[in-house]
Amino acid sequence: MIDRQTLVLARIERAVALLQSHLFDTPPLDLAKLADAAALSPFHFHRLYRLVTGETCAQTISRLRLAAGARHLSAAATVTDAALQAGFSSSQAFAKAMKRQAHLSPSQLRDDPELLDVIAGRLSHPASGMAANPPGWLSVELVSLAPMRLMTVRTEHLYPDLFDTYGMLFEQAGGPEVVQAIIGMPRDDSDNQAGQFDSALLLSEAPRELPDNLFWQDSAQGDYLRTRHLGSFAGLEATVDNLYLTLLGMDDLWPADSPCIYHYLDDPEMVEESALRTYIYLPVVRSEPQ
């Protein structure tokens, strides 16, 4: 039987092939289509992509366009021609990206064909990936969750100002005495800080009415792989990454088509940062992926 990491790698390669075939599309190919090509849940595709390749989809597009621009430099009449052929809006945008990656300008690289060839080759491949980032040791358990009816606000930014967001939710709930759990659910992982995020509360008593920016939703029922993160919320994503990598080492579990759940157990105003506890739930299914 093929191991899970090899299976995920093969699926990500399908997404990369599709991305390459649409490399110069404006706007770039939709993430949902890339997830579909990889036969992965859109909730988990981008994180798995990043763990396998060592970069986000946007970074892959930028790197491959830059590699194309580097190859065009050797034959194009001008730097501007090379930039436009590689999908950059201007020679200035091309030069800025090249300096960020190679610490040299396109003009400097044109003057050194041997170095240009080396840079183009390096840009054709991601710098690192799953093999370069082995998972840290995690204590995990498989648990089953019933659906939770959650009062929710959705933001267009991963990790919004949580203090203000949850303060507003507590106010709408009617106070801390009716709050049973403080929940966060990242809807996607398009890069480190961008993407939709649901801040939510599980309540013992529902308010009569909700303002237009709030809504009710039920979390997904089923099996979850759970681990506990201890410490600053800033380190939460590294623990989430390790939970995904731990899952990929298991033969009988696969990410389910629903978002992760973060259960914040402590108030950062009352508990020292190093002692903050967060349960992370990664939804899983037991069947073999098709």
Beta strands, then each sheet from edge to edge (+ up, - down):
strand 1: 140-145
strand 2: 149-157
strand 3: 179-186
strand 4: 194-203
strand 5: 214-218
strand 6: 222-230
strand 7: 254-255
strand 8: 261-264
strand 9: 277-285
sheet 1: 1+ 6- 9+ 7-
sheet 2: 1+ 6- 9+ 8- 3+ 4- 2+ 5-
end
